[in-house]
């Protein structure tokens, strides 16, 4: 028989949203227990320097920033643990969440902060140079390649937005599109195509990201003619989408067709009373550390109100 532990407030996930929720929930005396999941610190642990988070005037390394968040949550009294949510049972209250397939946690309120994961092309060279010129976030990392030539791969609205963002910073943006057309909205496509320093390569695949310790070029192949060429660039941005880490809640919580959890406008409430969602698992628009932290704060405040009302009954 699996052991069961009862807690007041359970937080699943440990990026900016989860840790901020833990800070606020601790201060509200909800005695939160936070399970860090597979990637403690979330997506920020695979970014290098973060320059756009307020309060760090000289910038901060992503992993260090998450250590700072964790320590602050611990100082407030949050119980932070290693472990992964492997199953949930939200059919009765208190809600039940299984950890590492071995123990069950019963919780009066659950805050979901499981985040999203960037989709990658799956190349060995892309993973090897990740953080050394390879990035899945142009808004986070484009600044480091000011005045240089860069490459971006993708064909949706996000890829177009990021290409346009890069075009303002970089001398030239090489944009790879796998097919003969883009998926992006007509407006976004038109903007990209009329931007002088963006060159679009149609029907083009990435063969290899090249460079010893950092990106210095990319080998690409035209998938119609099989012709290959090597393009010298200093950075390689992957913009082929994100995958919300929400599979655990399929069929239980309302989500959109891409799997993002749906929260009620102006709140972090899901379709189940007492279950809240914050950060990138429910935000496909902004996806920034600072906006994730903001919704983490909202989730803790929403949970506090819910638990306060529950205690009155």
C-alpha positions as CSV (number, residue, x, y, z in Angstrom):
1,X,0.0,0.0,0.0
2,X,1.4,3.4,-1.0
3,X,1.9,5.8,1.8
4,X,-0.2,8.9,1.9
5,X,0.6,12.3,3.3
6,X,-1.9,15.2,3.8
7,X,-0.9,18.8,3.0
8,X,-2.8,22.0,2.8
9,X,-1.4,23.4,-0.5
10,X,0.6,21.4,-3.0
11,X,2.6,23.1,-5.8
12,X,3.7,21.0,-8.8
13,X,6.7,22.5,-10.7
14,X,9.6,24.8,-9.9
15,X,10.2,27.5,-12.5
16,X,9.6,31.2,-11.7
17,X,5.8,30.5,-11.4
18,X,6.1,27.6,-9.0
19,X,8.7,29.3,-6.8
20,X,6.8,32.6,-6.7
21,X,3.6,30.7,-5.7
22,X,5.6,29.0,-2.9
23,X,6.9,32.4,-1.7
24,X,3.4,33.9,-1.5
25,X,1.7,30.7,-0.2
26,X,4.3,30.5,2.6
27,X,3.8,34.1,3.6
28,X,0.0,33.4,3.8
29,X,0.8,30.5,6.1
30,X,-0.6,27.8,3.7
31,X,2.5,25.6,4.5
32,X,3.0,24.8,0.8
33,X,4.8,21.7,-0.3
34,X,6.5,22.1,-3.7
35,X,7.7,19.2,-5.9
36,X,10.4,20.3,-8.3
37,X,9.7,17.8,-11.2
38,X,12.1,16.6,-13.8
39,X,13.9,19.9,-14.4
40,X,14.2,21.8,-11.2
41,X,14.2,25.5,-12.1
42,X,12.4,24.8,-15.4
43,X,13.4,26.3,-18.8
44,X,15.6,28.9,-17.2
45,X,18.1,26.3,-16.2
46,X,18.9,25.8,-19.9
47,X,19.3,29.5,-20.7
48,X,22.6,31.3,-20.0
49,X,22.3,35.0,-19.1
50,X,19.0,36.6,-18.2
51,X,19.1,40.3,-18.7
52,X,15.4,41.2,-18.8
53,X,14.3,40.2,-15.3
54,X,13.9,43.3,-13.1
55,X,16.1,43.6,-10.0
56,X,19.2,42.1,-11.6
57,X,21.0,45.3,-12.9
58,X,24.0,43.3,-14.2
59,X,22.0,40.4,-15.5
60,X,22.1,36.9,-14.0
61,X,22.7,33.4,-15.2
62,X,19.4,31.5,-15.5
63,X,20.4,28.6,-13.2
64,X,21.6,31.0,-10.5
65,X,18.4,33.0,-10.7
66,X,16.4,29.8,-10.0
67,X,18.6,29.0,-7.0
68,X,17.9,32.5,-5.7
69,X,14.1,31.9,-6.2
70,X,14.3,28.5,-4.4
71,X,16.3,29.9,-1.5
72,X,13.9,32.7,-1.0
73,X,10.9,30.3,-1.0
74,X,12.8,28.1,1.5
75,X,13.5,31.1,3.7
76,X,9.8,31.9,3.8
77,X,9.1,28.3,5.0
78,X,8.2,26.4,1.8
79,X,8.9,22.7,1.9
80,X,10.7,22.1,-1.3
81,X,11.3,18.5,-2.4
82,X,12.8,16.5,-5.2
83,X,10.2,14.4,-7.0
84,X,7.9,14.2,-10.0
85,X,4.1,14.1,-10.1
86,X,3.3,10.8,-11.9
87,X,-0.5,10.6,-11.6
88,X,-3.4,12.7,-10.3
89,X,-6.8,11.8,-8.9
90,X,-9.0,14.9,-8.9
91,X,-12.3,13.0,-8.7
92,X,-12.7,13.6,-4.9
93,X,-11.5,16.1,-2.4
94,X,-8.9,16.3,-0.9
95,X,-7.2,16.0,-4.3
96,X,-4.7,13.3,-4.7
97,X,-1.3,13.5,-6.5
98,X,1.0,10.6,-6.9
99,X,4.8,11.3,-6.5
100,X,7.4,9.2,-8.3
101,X,4.9,6.3,-8.5
102,X,5.4,5.5,-4.9
103,X,3.5,7.9,-2.5
104,X,0.3,9.9,-2.6
105,X,-0.1,13.4,-1.5
106,X,-3.6,14.6,-0.5
107,X,-4.0,18.4,-0.8
108,X,-6.8,20.8,-0.2
109,X,-5.5,23.1,-3.0
110,X,-3.2,22.3,-5.9
111,X,-1.2,24.8,-7.9
112,X,0.0,23.6,-11.2
113,X,3.2,25.2,-12.5
114,X,4.6,22.5,-14.7
115,X,5.7,24.8,-17.5
116,X,6.3,24.1,-21.2
117,X,9.2,22.6,-23.1
118,X,10.6,24.1,-26.3
119,X,10.4,21.7,-29.2
120,X,13.8,21.0,-30.8
121,X,14.9,19.6,-34.2
122,X,16.5,16.6,-32.5
123,X,20.1,17.2,-33.9
124,X,23.1,16.1,-31.8
125,X,24.9,19.4,-32.7
126,X,21.9,21.4,-31.6
127,X,21.9,19.9,-28.1
128,X,25.7,20.1,-27.8
129,X,25.8,23.9,-28.6
130,X,22.6,24.7,-26.6
131,X,23.4,27.8,-24.6
132,X,26.5,28.4,-26.8
133,X,24.7,30.1,-29.6
134,X,21.8,27.7,-29.9
135,X,18.6,29.0,-28.3
136,X,14.9,28.5,-28.3
137,X,14.1,32.1,-27.3
138,X,15.1,35.0,-29.5
139,X,13.6,37.5,-27.1
140,X,15.8,36.2,-24.3
141,X,19.0,35.7,-26.2
142,X,18.9,37.9,-29.4
143,X,20.6,40.8,-27.6
144,X,23.9,38.9,-27.3
145,X,24.2,38.8,-31.0
146,X,23.8,42.5,-31.8
147,X,25.1,43.5,-35.2
148,X,25.9,39.9,-36.2
149,X,24.4,37.4,-38.6
150,X,22.0,34.8,-37.1
151,X,19.7,32.0,-38.3
152,X,16.2,31.1,-37.2
153,X,14.2,28.0,-38.1
154,X,10.4,27.9,-38.0
155,X,7.4,28.9,-40.1
156,X,4.7,30.0,-37.6
157,X,3.7,33.3,-36.1
158,X,6.2,32.9,-33.3
159,X,9.0,32.3,-35.7
160,X,8.0,35.4,-37.7
161,X,7.8,37.5,-34.6
162,X,11.2,36.3,-33.4
163,X,12.7,36.9,-36.9
164,X,11.4,40.4,-36.9
165,X,12.7,41.0,-33.4
166,X,16.1,39.7,-34.4
167,X,16.1,41.9,-37.6
168,X,16.1,45.0,-35.4
169,X,19.2,43.8,-33.5
170,X,21.2,41.7,-36.0
171,X,22.9,42.7,-39.3
172,X,21.2,39.8,-41.1
173,X,18.6,37.1,-40.3
174,X,18.7,33.8,-42.3
175,X,15.2,32.2,-41.9
176,X,14.8,28.5,-42.8
177,X,11.3,27.3,-43.8
178,X,10.9,23.5,-44.4
179,X,8.1,23.8,-46.9
180,X,7.3,26.1,-49.9
181,X,5.1,28.2,-47.6
182,X,4.7,29.4,-44.0
183,X,2.0,28.5,-41.5
184,X,2.1,32.0,-40.1
185,X,-0.7,34.5,-40.6
186,X,-0.6,36.5,-43.8
187,X,0.1,39.7,-42.0
188,X,3.2,38.2,-40.2
189,X,4.5,36.7,-43.5
190,X,4.1,40.0,-45.3
191,X,6.1,41.8,-42.6
192,X,8.9,39.2,-42.7
193,X,9.1,39.2,-46.5
194,X,9.4,43.0,-46.7
195,X,12.1,43.3,-44.1
196,X,15.3,43.8,-46.0
197,X,17.7,42.0,-43.7
198,X,15.7,38.8,-43.4
199,X,16.5,36.3,-46.1
200,X,14.0,33.4,-46.3
201,X,15.2,30.0,-47.5
202,X,12.2,27.9,-48.7
203,X,12.1,24.1,-48.7
204,X,15.2,24.0,-46.5
205,X,16.2,21.7,-43.7
206,X,19.0,22.0,-41.1
207,X,21.6,19.3,-41.4
208,X,24.1,20.4,-38.7
209,X,24.9,23.3,-36.4
210,X,28.6,23.8,-36.7
211,X,31.3,25.1,-34.3
212,X,33.7,23.8,-31.8
213,X,32.7,25.6,-28.6
214,X,30.2,28.0,-30.0
215,X,28.1,28.4,-33.2
216,X,30.1,29.6,-36.2
217,X,27.9,28.3,-39.1
218,X,25.0,26.0,-40.1
219,X,24.9,23.4,-42.8
220,X,21.5,23.4,-44.6
221,X,20.0,21.4,-47.4
222,X,17.4,22.3,-50.0
223,X,14.9,19.4,-49.7
224,X,13.8,19.8,-53.4
225,X,17.3,19.8,-55.0
226,X,19.3,18.1,-52.2
227,X,21.9,20.9,-52.6
228,X,23.8,21.7,-49.4
229,X,25.4,24.9,-48.3
230,X,27.2,26.2,-45.2
231,X,26.0,29.6,-43.9
232,X,28.2,31.4,-41.5
233,X,26.2,32.7,-38.5
234,X,26.9,33.4,-34.8
235,X,23.6,32.0,-33.4
236,X,20.9,29.5,-34.3
237,X,17.4,30.1,-33.0
238,X,14.8,27.3,-33.0
239,X,11.2,28.6,-33.1
240,X,9.2,25.5,-34.0
241,X,6.9,25.8,-31.0
242,X,6.5,24.8,-27.4
243,X,4.8,21.8,-25.8
244,X,3.0,22.5,-22.5
245,X,3.8,19.9,-19.8
246,X,0.1,19.1,-19.2
247,X,-0.3,15.4,-20.3
248,X,-0.9,14.5,-16.6
249,X,-4.1,16.4,-16.6
250,X,-5.6,15.2,-20.0
251,X,-9.3,14.5,-19.7
252,X,-9.4,16.0,-16.2
253,X,-8.7,19.8,-16.7
254,X,-9.9,21.9,-19.6
255,X,-7.2,22.6,-22.1
256,X,-7.0,24.1,-25.6
257,X,-6.1,22.0,-28.7
258,X,-2.4,22.5,-28.1
259,X,-2.6,21.3,-24.5
260,X,-2.4,24.6,-22.7
261,X,-4.5,24.6,-19.5
262,X,-7.4,27.0,-19.7
263,X,-7.8,29.4,-16.7
264,X,-10.7,31.7,-16.1
265,X,-10.0,35.3,-17.4
266,X,-8.4,37.5,-14.7
267,X,-7.5,34.5,-12.5
268,X,-5.6,31.3,-12.3
269,X,-8.7,29.1,-11.6
270,X,-9.1,26.0,-13.8
271,X,-12.4,24.2,-14.3
272,X,-12.0,22.4,-11.0
273,X,-12.5,24.4,-7.8
274,X,-9.3,24.4,-5.7
275,X,-7.0,23.6,-8.7
276,X,-5.0,26.6,-10.1
277,X,-2.6,26.9,-13.0
278,X,0.2,29.4,-13.5
279,X,3.2,30.0,-15.7
280,X,3.9,28.6,-19.2
281,X,1.6,25.6,-18.8
282,X,-1.3,28.1,-19.2
283,X,0.4,31.0,-21.1
284,X,1.3,30.6,-24.7
285,X,1.4,34.3,-25.4
286,X,4.0,35.9,-23.3
287,X,6.2,33.0,-22.0
288,X,8.6,35.2,-20.0
289,X,10.1,34.6,-16.6
290,X,8.6,37.8,-15.2
291,X,5.1,37.1,-16.5
292,X,5.3,33.5,-15.2
293,X,6.3,34.8,-11.7
294,X,3.3,37.2,-11.9
295,X,0.8,34.4,-12.4
296,X,2.6,32.4,-9.7
297,X,1.7,35.2,-7.3
298,X,-1.9,35.2,-8.6
299,X,-2.2,31.4,-8.1
300,X,-1.0,31.6,-4.5
301,X,-3.5,34.5,-3.8
302,X,-6.3,32.6,-5.5
303,X,-5.4,29.5,-3.4
304,X,-5.3,31.5,-0.2
305,X,-8.8,33.0,-0.9
306,X,-10.2,29.5,-1.8
307,X,-8.7,27.9,1.3
308,X,-9.8,30.8,3.5
309,X,-13.4,30.3,2.3
310,X,-13.1,26.6,2.8
311,X,-12.0,27.0,6.4
312,X,-15.0,29.1,7.2
313,X,-17.4,26.3,6.2
